[in-house]
Amino acid sequence: MRGNLDIKANIVVFTFKGQLDAFSEKQFKTFVTNNLKDEFPFVIDLTKIDFLDSSGLGALVQTAKECKKFKLGFSVVGNSRVAQTIKLVRLGDFLNLKSSLEEALIYLKD
């Protein structure tokens, strides 16, 4: 898995490519935690993720819990396969799942 970081209108956008699974979840958490900027809201863009398993979902849930604790705005964007996996376990609302990066950015600006 590879991660990238961009800042758009004071919103941090994390983009990941590859697989978010048991082998990469620690790398995912470390990358996100080490790159959170102050109180900027952020988007986790998973549109280029090929595979998401229960460990990856666990890492997303853990990230979401930390955000709620620190009152930090966040959203997750996924391709159809990732979105389907998230919806299947009924985490769409909890992870603020959006269908596109644009939708996520608008959601976080409000």
Secondary structure, 3 states (H helix, E strand, C coil): CEEEEEEECCEEEEEEEEEECCCCHHHHHHHHHHHCCCCCCEEEEEEEEEEECHHHHHHHHHHHHHHHHCCCCEEEEECHHHHHHHHHCCCCCCCCEECCHHHHHHHHHC
